[in-house]
Amino acid sequence: MQEQMERLQNIVQALGLSNMDIARISGKSTGTVSQVMSQKYRGRPEVVGEILAALEAYEVRMTSEMQEAHDAAKWATEGQRLIQTVLHLTYETQGFSVVVGPSGIGKTYTAEDFLARHPGRAQYLRCADGMCMGDVIDALLELTGTPGYGSNSQKLKRAIRALKDQDVRMILVDEADLLVTDGSKPKILKKISVFREVKEAGIAVSLIGLDSFDTALRAVGETYVTSRIDLYRHAGNPTQAELAHYLAYLGHDPETEGGRLAVSLAPKNGSMRFVSKAAQIAKQLSGNMMEALRLLFAASGHVKGA
């Protein structure tokens, strides 16, 4: 029994599962799971083994799906692989996650790749500057083609019902940092509470944004809304080696003078987005990366001696 408990606790810790997640995966009640995990369960001795078997099967499936996802990806930075992992865990556990990171590291690209591998089951919502709580709810209604009438509460219930009817398992909320531009704590909480309600209805939610979103959430502090966030990760900038690898992947030699300059300029100019744009322009100029950089920086004069 003790060996089973140790194995059970190791799996739970490795996958970051809550008692609610364990209950959903094993088919047991949250009360039973809570007692088992605190080693206070006094019911059928087989229950621990049944929960362990369910989690072991889940662990195998998760590992397989993550490997398939990594194999399917043409190439990804360490930060992008981190985002992939969080999105998959959120999807599988019906969780509520936040992923933040600098501009240009491939957050949207990774989200779109995830959507392509979960057609219909995952939906994409891009935030806009100045959105209020009602706008967020209307965006959810628009995802499902549901009419937008009634109070915000009525519309949100209708949106959630439509999402469940259409068998949507996850909402990816991109550019979530635009939800906090007004700086008002009550307004921020109201907007994020919309996604909390979606999560409480059994639909996974991942909020993806810039570092400013992380700053705003920390300023808001521990509340009934933010306390529901299960997974919270920061994806950093790609390394110089990763940027060089990406440039090579795009068909340009990173060891040329122009390639080295493009890689050195990228971190302060949009990272992978900059590399992609530079490679795209260079391709139109018969591979002349130096001329591509001259065009990109003609106004600012950052490319000295090019």
C-alpha positions as CSV (number, residue, x, y, z in Angstrom):
1,M,0.0,0.0,0.0
2,Q,2.8,2.4,0.9
3,E,4.6,1.7,-2.4
4,Q,1.4,2.4,-4.3
5,M,0.9,5.7,-2.4
6,E,4.5,6.8,-3.2
7,R,4.0,6.0,-6.9
8,L,0.6,7.8,-6.8
9,Q,2.1,10.9,-5.2
10,N,5.0,10.9,-7.7
11,I,2.7,10.9,-10.7
12,V,0.5,13.6,-9.2
13,Q,3.5,15.8,-8.5
14,A,5.1,15.2,-11.9
15,L,1.9,16.1,-13.8
16,G,0.9,18.9,-11.4
17,L,-2.6,17.4,-10.8
18,S,-5.1,18.8,-8.3
19,N,-7.5,16.6,-6.4
20,M,-10.2,17.7,-8.8
21,D,-8.1,16.5,-11.7
22,I,-7.4,13.2,-10.0
23,A,-11.2,12.7,-9.4
24,R,-12.0,13.4,-13.0
25,I,-9.4,11.1,-14.3
26,S,-10.1,8.2,-11.9
27,G,-13.9,8.6,-11.7
28,K,-13.8,8.8,-7.9
29,S,-15.4,11.6,-5.8
30,T,-13.2,14.5,-4.8
31,G,-13.9,13.6,-1.2
32,T,-12.5,10.1,-1.7
33,V,-9.5,11.5,-3.5
34,S,-8.8,14.0,-0.8
35,Q,-8.8,11.3,1.8
36,V,-6.6,9.0,-0.2
37,M,-4.1,11.8,-0.9
38,S,-3.9,12.7,2.7
39,Q,-3.6,9.0,3.6
40,K,-6.8,9.2,5.8
41,Y,-8.9,6.9,3.6
42,R,-10.5,4.0,5.5
43,G,-12.7,2.5,2.8
44,R,-12.0,-0.3,0.3
45,P,-8.3,-1.0,0.2
46,E,-8.5,-1.5,-3.6
47,V,-9.4,2.2,-4.2
48,V,-5.8,3.4,-4.0
49,G,-4.8,0.8,-6.6
50,E,-7.8,1.8,-8.8
51,I,-6.8,5.5,-8.7
52,L,-3.1,4.6,-9.3
53,A,-4.1,2.5,-12.4
54,A,-6.1,5.3,-13.8
55,L,-3.3,7.8,-13.3
56,E,-0.7,5.5,-14.8
57,A,-2.8,5.0,-17.9
58,Y,-3.3,8.8,-18.0
59,E,0.4,9.4,-17.6
60,V,1.2,7.0,-20.5
61,R,-1.4,8.7,-22.7
62,M,0.0,12.2,-21.8
63,T,3.5,11.2,-22.5
64,S,2.5,9.7,-25.9
65,E,0.6,12.8,-26.9
66,M,3.4,15.1,-25.9
67,Q,5.9,13.1,-27.8
68,E,3.6,13.1,-30.9
69,A,3.2,16.9,-30.5
70,H,7.0,17.4,-30.3
71,D,7.6,15.0,-33.3
72,A,4.9,16.9,-35.3
73,A,6.6,20.2,-34.7
74,K,9.1,21.1,-37.4
75,W,11.3,23.0,-35.0
76,A,10.7,24.8,-31.7
77,T,12.7,26.8,-29.2
78,E,12.9,25.8,-25.5
79,G,10.3,28.5,-24.8
80,Q,7.9,27.2,-27.4
81,R,8.2,23.7,-26.1
82,L,7.4,25.0,-22.7
83,I,4.2,26.7,-24.1
84,Q,3.3,23.4,-25.9
85,T,3.6,21.5,-22.6
86,V,1.4,24.0,-20.7
87,L,-1.3,24.0,-23.4
88,H,-1.4,20.2,-23.5
89,L,-1.6,19.9,-19.7
90,T,-4.3,22.5,-19.6
91,Y,-6.3,20.7,-22.3
92,E,-6.0,17.3,-20.7
93,T,-6.8,18.4,-17.2
94,Q,-9.5,20.9,-18.2
95,G,-7.4,23.5,-16.4
96,F,-6.9,27.2,-16.2
97,S,-3.5,28.4,-17.2
98,V,-1.5,31.6,-17.9
99,V,1.5,31.7,-20.2
100,V,3.5,35.0,-20.5
101,G,6.6,36.0,-22.3
102,P,8.2,38.8,-24.4
103,S,7.0,39.8,-27.9
104,G,8.2,37.8,-30.8
105,I,9.1,34.5,-29.1
106,G,6.4,32.5,-31.0
107,K,3.5,32.5,-28.5
108,T,0.8,33.0,-31.2
109,Y,2.6,30.6,-33.6
110,T,2.6,27.9,-30.9
111,A,-1.1,28.5,-30.1
112,E,-2.0,28.2,-33.7
113,D,0.0,25.0,-34.1
114,F,-1.9,23.6,-31.0
115,L,-5.3,24.6,-32.6
116,A,-4.4,22.9,-35.9
117,R,-3.9,19.6,-33.9
118,H,-7.2,20.0,-32.1
119,P,-9.6,21.0,-34.8
120,G,-13.0,22.0,-33.4
121,R,-12.1,20.9,-29.8
122,A,-9.9,24.0,-29.2
123,Q,-11.0,27.6,-30.1
124,Y,-9.0,30.8,-30.5
125,L,-10.0,34.2,-29.1
126,R,-7.8,37.2,-29.7
127,C,-8.2,40.1,-27.3
128,A,-8.5,43.7,-28.4
129,D,-7.4,46.9,-26.6
130,G,-10.2,48.5,-24.6
131,M,-12.3,45.4,-24.2
132,C,-14.7,45.5,-21.3
133,M,-16.4,42.5,-19.6
134,G,-19.3,42.7,-22.1
135,D,-16.9,42.7,-25.1
136,V,-15.2,39.6,-23.7
137,I,-18.6,37.8,-23.4
138,D,-19.6,39.0,-26.9
139,A,-16.4,37.5,-28.3
140,L,-17.3,34.1,-26.8
141,L,-20.7,34.4,-28.3
142,E,-19.2,35.2,-31.7
143,L,-17.0,32.1,-31.5
144,T,-20.1,29.9,-31.4
145,G,-22.3,32.0,-33.7
146,T,-24.7,32.6,-30.7
147,P,-27.0,35.7,-30.7
148,G,-25.9,38.4,-28.3
149,Y,-29.0,39.6,-26.3
150,G,-29.9,39.9,-22.7
151,S,-27.8,40.8,-19.7
152,N,-24.1,39.9,-19.4
153,S,-25.0,37.1,-17.1
154,Q,-27.5,35.7,-19.5
155,K,-25.2,36.0,-22.5
156,L,-22.3,34.3,-20.6
157,K,-24.6,31.3,-19.7
158,R,-25.7,31.1,-23.3
159,A,-22.1,31.3,-24.6
160,I,-21.0,28.5,-22.2
161,R,-23.9,26.3,-23.1
162,A,-23.1,26.8,-26.8
163,L,-19.4,25.9,-26.3
164,K,-20.4,22.7,-24.5
165,D,-23.0,21.9,-27.1
166,Q,-20.3,22.2,-29.8
167,D,-18.0,20.0,-27.7
168,V,-15.4,22.7,-27.3
169,R,-12.8,21.5,-24.8
170,M,-10.5,24.5,-24.6
171,I,-10.3,28.3,-25.3
172,L,-7.0,29.8,-26.1
173,V,-7.1,33.5,-25.2
174,D,-4.3,35.3,-27.1
175,E,-2.9,38.8,-26.4
176,A,-4.5,38.6,-22.9
177,D,-2.3,41.5,-21.8
178,L,-4.8,43.8,-23.7
179,L,-7.3,42.9,-21.0
180,V,-5.3,44.8,-18.4
181,T,-4.4,48.0,-20.2
182,D,-7.0,50.1,-18.2
183,G,-5.1,49.3,-15.0
184,S,-8.2,49.1,-12.9
185,K,-8.2,46.1,-10.6
186,P,-12.1,45.7,-10.5
187,K,-12.3,45.9,-14.3
188,I,-9.4,43.4,-14.8
189,L,-11.0,40.9,-12.4
190,K,-14.4,41.2,-14.1
191,K,-12.9,40.4,-17.5
192,I,-10.8,37.5,-16.2
193,S,-13.8,36.2,-14.2
194,V,-15.5,35.5,-17.5
195,F,-12.9,32.9,-18.3
196,R,-13.0,31.6,-14.7
197,E,-16.7,30.8,-15.3
198,V,-15.8,29.0,-18.6
199,K,-13.3,26.9,-16.7
200,E,-15.7,26.2,-13.9
201,A,-18.1,24.8,-16.6
202,G,-15.5,22.2,-17.5
203,I,-13.9,24.0,-20.5
204,A,-10.1,24.5,-20.3
205,V,-8.8,28.1,-20.7
206,S,-5.3,29.3,-21.4
207,L,-4.5,33.0,-21.2
208,I,-1.5,34.0,-23.3
209,G,0.1,37.4,-23.2
210,L,3.1,39.7,-22.7
211,D,5.0,40.1,-19.5
212,S,2.8,43.1,-18.6
213,F,-0.1,40.6,-18.1
214,D,2.0,38.8,-15.5
215,T,2.7,42.2,-13.8
216,A,-1.0,43.1,-13.7
217,L,-2.0,39.7,-12.3
218,R,0.5,40.0,-9.5
219,A,-0.7,43.5,-8.7
220,V,-4.3,42.1,-8.5
221,G,-3.1,39.6,-5.9
222,E,-4.8,36.4,-4.7
223,T,-8.5,36.6,-5.4
224,Y,-11.4,34.2,-6.1
225,V,-10.5,34.6,-9.7
226,T,-6.7,34.3,-9.8
227,S,-6.8,31.5,-7.2
228,R,-8.4,29.3,-9.9
229,I,-5.3,29.5,-12.1
230,D,-3.7,26.0,-12.2
231,L,-0.6,26.5,-14.3
232,Y,1.4,29.6,-14.5
233,R,4.6,29.8,-16.6
234,H,6.9,32.4,-18.1
235,A,8.5,31.6,-21.5
236,G,11.8,33.5,-22.0
237,N,13.5,34.9,-25.1
238,P,15.2,32.4,-27.5
239,T,18.9,32.1,-27.1
240,Q,21.4,33.2,-29.8
241,A,21.9,29.6,-30.8
242,E,18.1,29.1,-31.2
243,L,17.8,32.3,-33.3
244,A,20.7,31.1,-35.5
245,H,19.0,27.7,-35.9
246,Y,15.7,29.4,-36.8
247,L,17.4,31.5,-39.4
248,A,19.0,28.4,-40.9
249,Y,15.5,26.7,-40.8
250,L,14.2,29.7,-42.8
251,G,16.9,29.0,-45.5
252,H,19.5,31.6,-44.7
253,D,23.1,30.8,-43.5
254,P,23.5,32.3,-40.0
255,E,27.3,32.2,-40.4
256,T,27.3,34.9,-43.1
257,E,28.0,38.5,-42.2
258,G,24.3,39.4,-42.7
259,G,23.2,36.3,-40.8
260,R,25.3,37.0,-37.8
261,L,24.1,40.6,-37.7
262,A,20.5,39.6,-38.0
263,V,20.8,37.2,-35.1
264,S,22.6,39.8,-33.0
265,L,19.9,42.5,-33.7
266,A,17.0,40.1,-33.1
267,P,16.7,40.1,-29.3
268,K,16.0,43.9,-29.1
269,N,13.8,44.0,-32.2
270,G,11.2,41.2,-31.8
271,S,13.3,38.1,-31.6
272,M,11.9,35.4,-33.9
273,R,9.5,37.8,-35.6
274,F,12.4,39.9,-36.6
275,V,14.4,37.0,-37.9
276,S,11.4,35.8,-39.9
277,K,10.8,39.2,-41.4
278,A,14.5,39.7,-42.2
279,A,14.7,36.2,-43.9
280,Q,11.6,36.9,-45.8
281,I,12.9,40.2,-47.2
282,A,16.3,38.7,-47.9
283,K,14.7,35.9,-49.9
284,Q,13.1,38.6,-52.2
285,L,16.5,40.2,-52.6
286,S,18.2,37.0,-53.8
287,G,19.5,36.1,-50.4
288,N,21.1,39.5,-49.6
289,M,20.6,39.7,-45.8
290,M,22.7,42.9,-45.5
291,E,20.4,44.7,-47.9
292,A,17.4,43.3,-46.1
293,L,18.7,44.8,-42.8
294,R,19.3,48.1,-44.5
295,L,15.7,48.2,-45.6
296,L,14.4,47.2,-42.1
297,F,16.5,49.9,-40.4
298,A,16.7,52.6,-43.0
299,A,14.8,55.0,-40.8
300,S,16.6,54.4,-37.5
301,G,20.1,53.9,-38.8
302,H,20.7,51.0,-36.4
303,V,22.6,48.9,-39.0
304,K,26.0,50.7,-39.0
305,G,28.4,49.9,-41.7
306,A,25.9,47.6,-43.5
